[in-house]
Amino acid sequence: MPNLPKPQTSRSISADVPDSEEFNPTRLTLARKRRGLTKAELAEKIGVDPRAITAFESGEYPPSEDTLRSISGVLTFPLTFFFGPTIEEPCIETASFRALTKMTASQRDRALSGGTLALCFNKFIEARFELPKADLPDLGKETSPESAAVSLRRYWGIGELTVRNMVHLLEAKGIRVFSLAIDAREVDAYSFWDNGTPFVFLNTYKTAEHSRYDAAHELGHLVLHRHGGPKGREAEIEVNSFASAFLMPRGDIIANAPRFPSFWDLAKAKKRWKTSVAALAYRMHAVGMLSDWQYRTLCIEIVKYGRDREPEECPRETSLVLPAVFSALYEDGVTRSDVARELRITTSELEQMMFGLTMTSVEGGRQTSNTKKGEPRLRLVQKG
């Protein structure tokens, strides 16, 4: 029988770890899940018995210094990450996942653990900047998803105007938006509330249109299911209807969508609403502009073209908050490496939270801006 590692009585792990801090087993679990590894897989990679990983994560005893260094190398988390306070992970019951039944446990764990790290990053930001407060009404009692979309547009004062940028809109209304950066078809997006603050996580490996629709989809969860409600397929049908109506108001679709369209007619028309061809066809069918036969014909053409790509793809929507935060930090001499060190993660891990949401990725933190003159900016007030 293999010998299990013995408990460590002293350590000289890193000068960055205060002597008062001890190995935290929950952080090992979080790091392992973030990399999508089982206990057995991690044990094999570092050359220990699987029971040792169980012992480490249960708090029975800590790994030796050499073993912890091996774990750090395999999981690509700094040694300092495995010390310090427990990081609370969002409960899967409170997180709205699209296609939860299709994703593996590993994919789900990677997504949730990524969200957990983003919560830490958000706390770092909020300790230094004043971000917009959540301004989302509870629309769970609306008569239909369509009426909820109309009510929210009226509440936010946008009527039937097209939404120029969903990420900007969500941020302006107090929703924290981060990237999942998981290259997996099964993982689209998810959202949850945390102590009164709404969060949305987008898979930015998807097309720009897909990601924009996902943002509206998760907005639907936040306003329709904040205090519970339908689960599973029923909930997904509701928020799909909400997202469709929110991005493409009935009156605007009827007034501006083409009659008797071909696939390429829709490819041109979709630019007004910045949605996919499939989403536009679905909405036109829902409002009665397409017959069942026309809709089926278009769906066949869409499948032939390929659901994973989009004709004449729209520009990807990016964040206003994140570039502004790092620009302000840079002016104070704080780089992305400094932020990562504060969070006890790698710069690469930090970048993944923002993947596809910022236009540039510069070590120093300075970013070029694509914001046009006169475009509203989010006001960030530094606290300290």
C-alpha positions in Angstrom: 0.0 0.0 0.0 1.5 3.4 -0.9 2.6 5.6 1.9 0.5 8.8 2.4 2.3 12.1 3.0 2.7 13.0 6.6 1.3 16.2 8.1 3.7 19.2 7.8 4.9 20.7 11.1 6.7 23.7 9.7 6.8 25.6 6.5 8.9 28.0 4.5 6.6 28.3 1.5 6.9 31.9 0.6 7.9 35.2 2.0 4.5 36.6 0.7 2.5 34.3 3.1 2.2 35.7 6.6 3.2 33.3 9.4 -0.3 33.6 10.8 -1.8 32.0 7.7 -2.3 28.3 7.4 -2.9 26.1 4.4 -6.6 26.4 3.5 -8.1 23.1 2.1 -11.0 24.9 0.5 -8.7 26.9 -1.7 -7.1 23.7 -3.0 -10.6 22.4 -3.9 -11.4 25.6 -5.7 -8.1 25.6 -7.7 -8.6 21.9 -8.7 -12.2 22.6 -9.9 -11.0 25.6 -11.8 -8.7 23.4 -13.8 -11.4 20.8 -14.4 -9.6 18.0 -12.6 -10.9 15.2 -10.4 -9.1 14.3 -7.2 -7.8 11.1 -8.9 -6.5 13.1 -11.9 -4.7 15.6 -9.7 -3.2 12.8 -7.6 -1.9 11.1 -10.7 -0.3 14.3 -12.0 1.6 15.0 -8.8 2.4 11.4 -8.0 0.5 10.8 -4.8 -2.2 8.4 -3.7 -5.8 9.8 -4.4 -6.6 9.4 -0.7 -4.0 12.0 0.0 -5.9 14.6 -2.1 -9.0 13.7 -0.2 -7.1 14.2 3.1 -5.8 17.6 2.0 -9.2 18.9 0.9 -11.0 17.6 3.9 -8.5 19.3 6.2 -7.3 16.1 7.8 -3.7 17.3 7.3 -1.9 19.7 4.9 0.4 18.7 2.1 4.1 18.8 2.6 6.0 21.8 1.1 7.3 19.7 -1.8 3.8 18.3 -2.5 2.2 21.7 -2.4 4.8 23.1 -4.8 3.9 20.2 -7.2 0.2 21.0 -6.8 0.9 24.7 -7.4 2.8 23.8 -10.6 0.1 21.5 -12.0 -2.8 23.8 -11.2 -0.9 26.9 -12.2 -1.9 28.8 -9.1 0.7 30.7 -7.0 1.7 29.0 -3.7 0.2 32.0 -1.9 -3.2 31.2 -3.2 -3.5 28.1 -1.0 -3.3 30.2 2.2 -5.6 32.8 3.5 -9.4 33.1 4.2 -12.0 30.7 2.8 -13.5 32.0 -0.5 -17.2 31.4 -0.7 -18.4 29.7 -3.8 -21.7 30.6 -5.4 -24.3 27.8 -4.8 -25.3 26.0 -8.0 -28.9 26.3 -7.0 -28.7 30.1 -7.2 -26.8 30.2 -10.5 -28.8 30.1 -13.7 -27.0 27.9 -16.2 -28.1 27.5 -19.8 -28.2 23.9 -20.9 -27.1 22.6 -17.5 -28.1 19.0 -18.5 -25.7 19.1 -21.4 -22.6 20.2 -19.6 -20.3 17.9 -17.7 -19.6 18.2 -14.0 -16.1 19.3 -14.9 -17.4 22.1 -17.2 -19.9 23.2 -14.5 -17.1 23.3 -11.8 -14.8 25.3 -14.1 -17.5 27.8 -14.7 -18.6 28.2 -11.1 -15.0 28.4 -9.8 -14.3 31.0 -12.4 -17.2 32.9 -11.0 -15.9 32.6 -7.5 -12.6 34.1 -8.5 -14.5 36.9 -10.3 -16.3 37.7 -7.0 -12.9 38.2 -5.4 -11.8 40.5 -8.2 -15.1 42.4 -7.9 -14.5 43.0 -4.2 -11.0 44.3 -5.1 -12.6 46.8 -7.5 -15.4 47.8 -5.2 -12.9 48.5 -2.4 -11.3 51.1 -4.6 -14.0 52.4 -6.9 -17.6 53.3 -6.6 -19.6 51.3 -9.2 -23.2 51.8 -10.2 -25.7 50.2 -7.8 -28.1 47.6 -9.1 -31.1 49.1 -10.7 -33.2 46.0 -11.7 -36.9 45.7 -10.8 -38.4 42.3 -9.8 -40.5 41.4 -12.8 -41.4 37.8 -11.7 -45.1 38.7 -11.5 -45.5 40.0 -15.0 -48.1 38.2 -17.1 -45.6 37.1 -19.7 -41.9 37.3 -20.6 -42.8 39.7 -23.4 -44.6 42.1 -21.0 -41.6 41.9 -18.7 -39.3 42.9 -21.5 -41.6 45.9 -22.3 -41.8 46.8 -18.6 -38.0 46.8 -18.2 -37.5 48.9 -21.3 -40.0 51.4 -20.0 -38.5 51.3 -16.5 -35.0 52.1 -18.0 -36.5 54.7 -20.4 -35.3 53.1 -23.6 -38.8 52.5 -25.2 -38.3 50.6 -28.5 -34.9 51.9 -29.3 -32.3 49.4 -30.3 -29.8 48.6 -27.6 -26.4 49.8 -28.8 -24.3 47.7 -26.5 -25.7 45.1 -24.1 -22.5 44.9 -21.9 -22.5 48.7 -21.5 -26.2 48.7 -20.6 -25.8 45.9 -18.0 -22.8 47.6 -16.4 -24.6 51.0 -16.3 -27.5 49.3 -14.4 -25.2 47.8 -11.8 -24.7 44.4 -13.2 -21.1 43.1 -13.0 -20.1 41.4 -16.3 -17.2 39.0 -16.5 -15.9 36.4 -19.0 -16.0 32.6 -18.6 -13.4 32.1 -21.3 -14.3 28.4 -21.5 -14.0 27.0 -25.0 -16.9 24.6 -24.7 -20.1 24.7 -26.7 -22.1 23.5 -23.8 -21.3 26.4 -21.6 -23.0 29.6 -22.8 -23.5 31.9 -19.8 -24.8 32.0 -16.3 -25.9 34.6 -13.7 -26.7 35.0 -10.0 -27.3 37.5 -7.3 -24.7 37.9 -4.5 -25.6 40.1 -1.5 -27.8 42.3 -3.7 -25.3 42.6 -6.6 -26.2 40.9 -9.9 -23.5 39.1 -11.8 -23.4 37.8 -15.5 -20.7 35.6 -16.9 -20.5 35.3 -20.7 -18.6 32.7 -22.8 -16.8 35.1 -25.0 -15.6 32.3 -27.3 -19.0 32.4 -28.9 -19.9 34.8 -31.8 -20.6 38.4 -30.9 -24.3 37.9 -31.7 -24.5 34.8 -29.5 -22.8 36.5 -26.6 -25.1 39.6 -26.9 -28.1 37.3 -26.8 -26.7 35.4 -23.8 -26.4 38.8 -22.0 -30.1 39.5 -22.6 -30.9 35.9 -21.7 -29.2 36.2 -18.3 -30.8 39.6 -17.8 -34.1 37.7 -18.1 -33.0 35.4 -15.3 -32.0 38.3 -13.0 -35.4 40.1 -13.3 -37.7 37.2 -13.7 -36.3 34.6 -11.3 -34.6 36.6 -8.6 -36.8 35.0 -5.9 -37.3 31.6 -7.5 -39.8 30.5 -10.0 -39.7 28.0 -12.9 -36.7 25.7 -13.2 -35.1 23.8 -16.0 -36.6 23.9 -19.4 -39.6 26.0 -18.4 -37.3 28.8 -17.1 -35.2 28.7 -20.2 -38.2 29.0 -22.5 -39.3 32.1 -20.4 -36.0 33.9 -20.6 -35.5 33.0 -24.3 -38.8 34.8 -24.9 -37.7 37.7 -22.7 -34.3 38.0 -24.5 -35.9 38.0 -27.9 -38.5 40.6 -27.0 -35.9 42.8 -25.2 -33.5 42.9 -28.0 -36.1 43.1 -30.8 -39.2 45.0 -29.6 -42.4 44.0 -31.4 -43.1 47.4 -33.0 -39.6 47.9 -34.2 -39.5 44.4 -35.8 -42.8 44.8 -37.5 -41.7 48.3 -38.9 -38.2 47.4 -40.0 -37.8 43.6 -40.6 -38.0 42.5 -44.3 -41.1 40.8 -45.7 -40.7 37.4 -47.3 -36.9 37.4 -46.5 -34.2 35.0 -47.7 -31.4 33.9 -45.5 -29.2 36.7 -46.8 -31.9 39.3 -46.4 -31.9 38.4 -42.7 -28.1 38.5 -42.6 -28.3 42.2 -43.7 -31.4 43.1 -41.6 -30.0 41.6 -38.4 -27.4 44.4 -38.1 -30.1 46.7 -36.9 -30.6 44.6 -33.8 -27.2 42.9 -33.7 -28.7 39.5 -33.3 -28.0 36.2 -35.1 -29.9 35.3 -38.2 -31.5 32.5 -36.2 -32.7 34.8 -33.4 -34.1 37.3 -35.9 -36.0 34.5 -37.7 -37.3 33.2 -34.4 -38.6 36.7 -33.4 -40.2 37.3 -36.8 -42.0 34.0 -36.5 -43.1 34.9 -32.9 -44.7 38.2 -34.0 -46.4 36.6 -36.9 -44.3 38.0 -39.8 -43.2 34.5 -40.9 -45.5 31.5 -41.5 -44.6 28.1 -40.1 -43.5 27.1 -43.6 -41.3 30.2 -44.1 -39.7 29.7 -40.7 -38.9 26.0 -41.3 -37.4 26.9 -44.6 -35.1 29.5 -43.1 -34.2 27.2 -40.2 -33.0 24.6 -42.8 -30.8 27.3 -44.5 -29.4 28.4 -41.1 -28.4 24.8 -40.3 -26.8 24.4 -43.7 -24.8 27.6 -43.1 -23.7 26.4 -39.7 -25.0 27.4 -36.2 -21.6 28.0 -34.8 -20.8 30.8 -37.2 -22.6 33.9 -38.3 -22.7 35.7 -41.6 -21.4 39.3 -41.5 -20.6 39.0 -37.8 -21.1 42.2 -35.7 -18.3 43.8 -33.7 -17.8 42.2 -30.3 -19.2 44.2 -27.4 -16.7 45.1 -24.7 -16.8 46.5 -21.2 -16.6 50.2 -20.2 -15.9 49.4 -16.5 -12.9 47.1 -16.8 -10.7 49.3 -19.1 -11.6 52.4 -16.9 -10.6 50.5 -13.8 -7.2 49.5 -15.1 -6.6 52.9 -16.6 -7.1 54.5 -13.2 -5.0 51.9 -11.5 -2.2 52.4 -14.0 -2.2 56.1 -13.3 -1.5 55.2 -9.7 1.3 52.9 -10.7 -0.7 49.7 -10.2 -0.3 47.1 -13.0 -2.2 44.0 -13.8 0.5 41.9 -12.2 0.1 43.9 -9.0 -3.7 43.1 -9.0 -3.1 39.5 -9.7 -0.6 39.3 -6.9 -3.1 41.0 -4.5 -5.7 38.3 -5.5 -3.0 35.6 -5.3 -3.7 34.4 -8.8 -1.7 34.5 -12.0 -2.0 37.4 -14.5 -3.3 34.8 -17.0 -6.1 33.9 -14.6 -7.0 37.6 -14.2 -7.0 38.1 -18.0 -9.4 35.2 -18.4 -12.0 37.0 -16.4 -11.9 39.8 -18.9 -11.2 37.8 -22.1 -13.1 39.4 -25.0 -14.4 42.2 -22.8 -11.4 44.5 -23.2 -9.9 45.5 -26.5 -6.3 45.2 -25.5 -4.2 43.2 -23.1 -1.2 45.1 -21.9 0.9 44.1 -18.9 1.1 47.6 -17.6 -2.6 48.1 -17.7 -2.9 51.0 -20.1 -5.5 50.4 -22.8 -6.4 52.0 -26.1 -10.0 53.3 -26.1 -12.6 52.7 -28.8 -15.1 54.9 -27.1 -16.4 57.6 -29.4 -16.5 61.2 -28.4 -19.8 62.0 -26.7 -20.4 58.3 -25.8 -21.5 58.0 -22.1 -18.8 56.7 -19.8 -19.3 55.1 -16.4 -18.1 57.3 -13.6 -15.6 55.5 -11.3 -14.8 57.3 -8.0 -11.6 56.0 -6.4 -11.9 55.3 -2.7 -8.3 54.5 -1.8 
